[in-house]
Amino acid sequence: MRRYEFLPLRQTSFIPSPRKILQNVVMQGRKLDKAVYVFSVDHDAGKVVHANYVPERMRSNGLDGRIWAAKVTEILGGKVRQWS
């Protein structure tokens, strides 16, 4: 059995952008047909980046990712931006 050690991102030599990490997680949710909401916190800049994905089967039941993001943004403060 392998043991894995997880290091904080600041100690690694390659740090991908938070946007890229979030996009990859959202794409994984899309592949698995799962609703996801992910966050990345930049403590130094005082910012939170967040993204979500809602599968069609949940959208047809009334869950809207844009409304979800807007509600989270109301709580966190800031503004909503659409990623393509």
Backbone as a printed PyTorch tensor [residue, N CA C, xyz], in Angstrom:
tensor([[[  0.8320,  -1.1700,   0.0000],
         [  0.0000,   0.0000,   0.0000],
         [  0.8850,   1.2450,   0.0000]],

        [[  0.5950,   2.1530,  -0.9060],
         [  1.3750,   3.3790,  -0.9980],
         [  0.8550,   4.4150,  -0.0090]],

        [[  1.7660,   5.1970,   0.4980],
         [  1.4020,   6.3140,   1.3610],
         [  1.7000,   7.5920,   0.5880]],

        [[  0.8020,   8.5130,   0.6580],
         [  0.9800,   9.7750,  -0.0400],
         [  1.1180,  10.9020,   0.9680]],

        [[  1.9950,  11.8150,   0.6550],
         [  2.1720,  12.9800,   1.5060],
         [  1.6990,  14.1950,   0.7210]],

        [[  0.8220,  14.9550,   1.3050],
         [  0.2980,  16.1340,   0.6530],
         [  0.9760,  17.3620,   1.2310]],

        [[  1.6030,  18.1270,   0.3680],
         [  2.2930,  19.3340,   0.7950],
         [  1.4520,  20.5530,   0.4570]],

        [[  1.5390,  21.6020,   1.2640],
         [  0.8600,  22.8350,   0.8900],
         [  1.3780,  23.3140,  -0.4680]],

        [[  0.5160,  23.9240,  -1.2560],
         [  0.8990,  24.3470,  -2.6060],
         [  2.1150,  25.2670,  -2.6180]],

        [[  2.2910,  26.0470,  -1.6060],
         [  3.4170,  26.9900,  -1.5890],
         [  4.7640,  26.2860,  -1.5160]],

        [[  4.7950,  25.0340,  -1.1130],
         [  6.0550,  24.3050,  -1.0010],
         [  6.3780,  23.5030,  -2.2550]],

        [[  5.5070,  23.5300,  -3.2470],
         [  5.7780,  22.7820,  -4.4670],
         [  6.4610,  23.6850,  -5.4790]],

        [[  7.1220,  23.0890,  -6.4540],
         [  7.8350,  23.8900,  -7.4400],
         [  6.9140,  24.4080,  -8.5350]],

        [[  5.8130,  23.7370,  -8.8140],
         [  4.8710,  24.1800,  -9.8350],
         [  3.5130,  24.4150,  -9.1900]],

        [[  3.0090,  25.6140,  -9.3160],
         [  1.7090,  25.9510,  -8.7520],
         [  0.7950,  26.3860,  -9.8940]],

        [[ -0.1450,  25.5360, -10.2910],
         [ -1.0780,  25.9560, -11.3300],
         [ -2.0070,  27.0380, -10.7900]],

        [[ -2.5750,  27.8130, -11.6820],
         [ -3.4510,  28.8940, -11.2460],
         [ -4.7120,  28.3260, -10.6040]],

        [[ -5.2600,  29.0300,  -9.6170],
         [ -6.5000,  28.5630,  -8.9920],
         [ -7.6240,  28.3920, -10.0170]],

        [[ -7.6880,  29.2760, -10.9980],
         [ -8.7240,  29.1700, -12.0220],
         [ -8.6100,  27.8470, -12.7680]],

        [[ -7.3980,  27.4570, -13.1140],
         [ -7.1770,  26.2050, -13.8460],
         [ -7.5680,  24.9960, -12.9880]],

        [[ -7.2180,  25.0310, -11.7160],
         [ -7.5700,  23.9330, -10.8120],
         [ -9.0810,  23.8170, -10.7060]],

        [[ -9.7630,  24.9440, -10.4960],
         [-11.2160,  24.9360, -10.3820],
         [-11.8670,  24.4360, -11.6690]],

        [[-11.3530,  24.8790, -12.8080],
         [-11.8970,  24.4160, -14.0860],
         [-11.7470,  22.9070, -14.2200]],

        [[-10.6180,  22.3610, -13.8000],
         [-10.4080,  20.9140, -13.8850],
         [-11.3670,  20.1530, -12.9750]],

        [[-11.6020,  20.6730, -11.7770],
         [-12.5400,  20.0170, -10.8660],
         [-13.9560,  20.0750, -11.4320]],

        [[-14.3410,  21.2250, -11.9770],
         [-15.6650,  21.3630, -12.5870],
         [-15.8060,  20.4080, -13.7750]],

        [[-14.7700,  20.2680, -14.5710],
         [-14.8200,  19.3360, -15.7130],
         [-14.9740,  17.8980, -15.2270]],

        [[-14.3520,  17.5610, -14.1190],
         [-14.4960,  16.2130, -13.5610],
         [-15.9370,  15.9860, -13.1140]],

        [[-16.5400,  16.9930, -12.4990],
         [-17.9500,  16.8990, -12.1260],
         [-18.8410,  16.7140, -13.3410]],

        [[-18.5060,  17.4110, -14.4080],
         [-19.2650,  17.2770, -15.6580],
         [-19.1570,  15.8570, -16.2020]],

        [[-17.9460,  15.3060, -16.1910],
         [-17.7470,  13.9370, -16.6810],
         [-18.5210,  12.9160, -15.8500]],

        [[-18.5850,  13.1620, -14.5330],
         [-19.2590,  12.2330, -13.6290],
         [-20.7510,  12.5300, -13.4870]],

        [[-21.2160,  13.5920, -14.1460],
         [-22.6140,  14.0190, -14.0750],
         [-23.0250,  14.3120, -12.6370]],

        [[-22.1580,  15.0410, -11.9350],
         [-22.3830,  15.4020, -10.5360],
         [-22.3930,  16.9230, -10.4050]],

        [[-23.2470,  17.4320,  -9.5240],
         [-23.2260,  18.8540,  -9.2010],
         [-22.0150,  19.1180,  -8.3100]],

        [[-21.2590,  20.1570,  -8.6280],
         [-20.0870,  20.5020,  -7.8220],
         [-20.0500,  22.0040,  -7.5760]],

        [[-19.4970,  22.3700,  -6.4540],
         [-19.2000,  23.7730,  -6.1480],
         [-17.8260,  23.7710,  -5.5070]],

        [[-16.8910,  24.5130,  -6.0730],
         [-15.5150,  24.5090,  -5.5810],
         [-15.0570,  25.9310,  -5.2780]],

        [[-14.1630,  26.0310,  -4.3050],
         [-13.6510,  27.3190,  -3.8450],
         [-12.1320,  27.2960,  -3.8080]],

        [[-11.5250,  28.4560,  -4.0330],
         [-10.0980,  28.6330,  -3.8320],
         [ -9.9210,  29.9730,  -3.1190]],

        [[ -9.1970,  29.9590,  -2.0090],
         [ -9.0140,  31.1690,  -1.2090],
         [ -7.5900,  31.6760,  -1.3630]],

        [[ -7.4610,  32.9550,  -1.7000],
         [ -6.1600,  33.6250,  -1.7250],
         [ -6.1280,  34.5320,  -0.4980]],

        [[ -5.5290,  34.0360,   0.5720],
         [ -5.5110,  34.7810,   1.8320],
         [ -4.7370,  36.0860,   1.7050]],

        [[ -3.6360,  36.0690,   0.9410],
         [ -2.8140,  37.2750,   0.8020],
         [ -3.5760,  38.3980,   0.1080]],

        [[ -4.3370,  38.0580,  -0.9320],
         [ -5.0920,  39.0750,  -1.6820],
         [ -6.4780,  39.3160,  -1.0850]],

        [[ -6.8940,  38.4400,  -0.1710],
         [ -8.2120,  38.5860,   0.4270],
         [ -9.3380,  38.2840,  -0.5450]],

        [[ -9.1020,  37.3160,  -1.4450],
         [-10.0940,  36.9820,  -2.4660],
         [-10.4680,  35.5060,  -2.4110]],

        [[-11.6750,  35.2200,  -2.8650],
         [-12.1490,  33.8470,  -3.0040],
         [-12.6220,  33.6780,  -4.4450]],

        [[-12.1100,  32.6560,  -5.1030],
         [-12.5630,  32.3070,  -6.4470],
         [-13.4290,  31.0650,  -6.2890]],

        [[-14.5850,  31.0540,  -6.9570],
         [-15.4580,  29.8910,  -6.8550],
         [-16.1170,  29.6120,  -8.1820]],

        [[-16.4710,  28.3380,  -8.3830],
         [-17.0980,  27.9060,  -9.6330],
         [-18.0090,  26.7310,  -9.3320]],

        [[-18.9930,  26.5250, -10.2190],
         [-19.8900,  25.3910, -10.0260],
         [-20.2830,  24.7740, -11.3510]],

        [[-20.8610,  23.6040, -11.2580],
         [-21.4470,  22.9170, -12.4090],
         [-22.6990,  22.2040, -11.9350]],

        [[-23.7620,  22.3300, -12.7230],
         [-25.0210,  21.6540, -12.4240],
         [-25.3940,  20.8180, -13.6460]],

        [[-25.5280,  19.4890, -13.4960],
         [-25.8980,  18.6500, -14.6330],
         [-27.3320,  18.9260, -15.0980]],

        [[-27.6000,  18.6080, -16.3500],
         [-28.9100,  18.8750, -16.9600],
         [-30.0510,  18.2690, -16.1510]],

        [[-29.8780,  17.0640, -15.6420],
         [-30.9630,  16.4140, -14.8970],
         [-31.3450,  17.2150, -13.6630]],

        [[-30.4030,  17.9490, -13.0810],
         [-30.7070,  18.7760, -11.9130],
         [-31.2410,  20.1450, -12.3340]],

        [[-30.7740,  20.6350, -13.4910],
         [-31.3010,  21.9010, -14.0080],
         [-32.7750,  21.7690, -14.3370]],

        [[-33.1640,  20.6070, -14.8830],
         [-34.5710,  20.4030, -15.2300],
         [-35.4470,  20.3190, -13.9740]],

        [[-34.8310,  20.0690, -12.8160],
         [-35.5530,  20.0640, -11.5400],
         [-35.4950,  21.4150, -10.8350]],

        [[-34.8850,  22.4100, -11.4830],
         [-34.9140,  23.7670, -10.9420],
         [-33.6320,  24.2990, -10.3400]],

        [[-32.5610,  23.5000, -10.2810],
         [-31.3030,  24.0120,  -9.7350],
         [-30.5620,  24.7730, -10.8300]],

        [[-30.3040,  26.0370, -10.5970],
         [-29.6400,  26.8980, -11.5850],
         [-28.2740,  27.3120, -11.0420]],

        [[-27.2260,  26.9690, -11.7600],
         [-25.8620,  27.2800, -11.3220],
         [-25.6000,  28.7640, -11.1960]],

        [[-26.2150,  29.5790, -12.0560],
         [-26.0040,  31.0300, -11.9740],
         [-26.6210,  31.6000, -10.7040]],

        [[-27.8110,  31.1220, -10.3610],
         [-28.4610,  31.5900,  -9.1300],
         [-27.6700,  31.1120,  -7.9150]],

        [[-27.2090,  29.8730,  -7.9740],
         [-26.3850,  29.3060,  -6.8990],
         [-25.1510,  30.1820,  -6.6760]],

        [[-24.4510,  30.5190,  -7.7700],
         [-23.2480,  31.3540,  -7.6720],
         [-23.5890,  32.7490,  -7.1420]],

        [[-24.7080,  33.3040,  -7.5820],
         [-25.1080,  34.6310,  -7.1090],
         [-25.3840,  34.6280,  -5.6130]],

        [[-26.0270,  33.5820,  -5.1150],
         [-26.3170,  33.4810,  -3.6760],
         [-25.0310,  33.3420,  -2.8700]],

        [[-24.1030,  32.5310,  -3.3560],
         [-22.8170,  32.3740,  -2.6660],
         [-22.0660,  33.7070,  -2.6840]],

        [[-22.1140,  34.4060,  -3.8060],
         [-21.4430,  35.7010,  -3.9240],
         [-22.0450,  36.7190,  -2.9610]],

        [[-23.3530,  36.6760,  -2.7630],
         [-23.9880,  37.5650,  -1.7790],
         [-23.4030,  37.3300,  -0.3890]],

        [[-23.1710,  36.0790,  -0.0550],
         [-22.6300,  35.7350,   1.2650],
         [-21.1650,  36.1440,   1.3780]],

        [[-20.3850,  35.8410,   0.3350],
         [-18.9500,  36.1200,   0.3610],
         [-18.6150,  37.5740,   0.0710]],

        [[-19.4790,  38.2350,  -0.6760],
         [-19.1700,  39.5680,  -1.1900],
         [-18.4380,  39.4230,  -2.5070]],

        [[-18.4210,  40.4610,  -3.3000],
         [-17.7230,  40.4130,  -4.5840],
         [-18.6890,  40.4640,  -5.7470]],

        [[-18.2410,  39.9180,  -6.8860],
         [-19.0630,  39.9480,  -8.0830],
         [-19.0130,  38.6130,  -8.8070]],

        [[-20.0360,  38.3560,  -9.5840],
         [-20.1300,  37.1060, -10.3460],
         [-19.5470,  37.3460, -11.7250]],

        [[-18.6830,  36.4380, -12.1560],
         [-18.1320,  36.4740, -13.5190],
         [-18.4010,  35.1330, -14.1710]],

        [[-18.7630,  35.1670, -15.4250],
         [-19.0030,  33.9320, -16.1770],
         [-17.7100,  33.5030, -16.8410]],

        [[-17.3380,  32.2340, -16.6730],
         [-16.1940,  31.6660, -17.3730],
         [-16.7130,  30.9220, -18.5740]],

        [[-15.9740,  30.9910, -19.6300],
         [-16.3880,  30.2300, -20.8220],
         [-15.7990,  28.8520, -20.8200]]])
